[in-house]
Amino acid sequence: MTLGRYLEPALWVLIALDEDPLGLTAMFDAVRSLDGPIRHGTLVGALSRLERLRLVESISTDTRLPMYRLTTLGRTAAGSASILKGRPA
């Protein structure tokens, strides 16, 4: 599986999740602050592919809404994404 058209949004998701786990709304805001406008469907598509690639995982919380965090493999990918996007790793 590849990231296809979700490559660039996926890179931004990896960078956004590098600090702390985020819920979908907070991730949406974080990605927008990094890259500007992004559609909800694009973000969800990128996140879904990252989960299937085991770079991101959802975690249970006290609320019904999941939080997302990087896996060990995802942390490595986030460092590479930061370099590719010209951000400090």
C-alpha positions in Angstrom: 0.0 0.0 0.0 1.2 3.5 -0.8 0.0 6.9 0.4 -1.0 7.9 -3.2 -2.6 11.3 -3.3 -2.5 11.5 0.5 1.3 11.7 0.6 1.6 15.3 1.4 -1.3 15.4 3.9 0.2 12.3 5.5 3.5 14.0 6.0 1.8 16.9 7.8 -0.2 14.5 10.0 3.1 12.8 11.0 4.6 16.1 11.9 1.5 17.3 13.8 1.5 14.1 15.9 5.2 14.2 16.7 4.6 16.1 19.9 1.5 14.6 21.6 -1.5 12.4 20.8 -4.3 14.5 19.2 -8.0 14.1 18.6 -9.3 14.5 15.1 -10.3 18.2 15.6 -7.0 19.1 17.2 -5.1 17.3 14.4 -7.2 19.1 11.8 -6.2 22.5 13.4 -2.5 21.4 13.7 -2.3 20.3 10.1 -4.0 23.5 9.0 -1.5 25.6 11.0 1.4 23.8 9.3 0.1 23.7 5.7 -3.0 25.9 5.3 -6.4 24.7 4.1 -7.1 21.0 4.1 -10.4 19.3 3.7 -11.8 17.0 6.3 -12.0 14.0 3.9 -8.4 14.5 2.9 -7.2 14.4 6.5 -9.3 11.4 7.3 -8.1 9.6 4.2 -4.5 10.3 5.0 -5.0 9.2 8.7 -6.7 6.0 7.6 -3.8 5.0 5.3 -1.3 5.9 8.1 -3.1 3.6 10.4 -3.1 0.7 7.9 0.6 1.2 7.5 1.0 1.1 11.2 2.5 4.5 11.5 -0.4 5.9 13.5 -2.6 4.2 16.0 -5.8 5.2 17.8 -6.0 5.1 21.5 -9.0 4.9 23.8 -9.8 7.9 26.0 -12.4 8.8 28.6 -14.5 10.3 25.9 -16.0 8.4 23.0 -13.7 10.2 20.6 -10.4 8.5 19.8 -7.0 10.1 20.1 -4.2 9.3 17.6 -0.5 8.9 18.3 2.5 7.8 16.4 3.8 4.3 16.7 7.5 3.6 17.0 7.7 3.2 13.2 5.6 6.4 12.9 8.1 8.4 15.0 10.9 7.4 12.6 8.7 8.4 9.7 7.8 11.7 11.4 11.5 12.6 11.6 11.9 11.9 7.9 8.7 13.9 7.2 10.1 16.9 9.1 13.3 16.8 7.0 11.4 16.4 3.7 9.2 19.4 4.7 12.2 21.5 5.8 11.2 21.6 9.4 13.5 21.0 12.4 13.5 17.3 13.2 
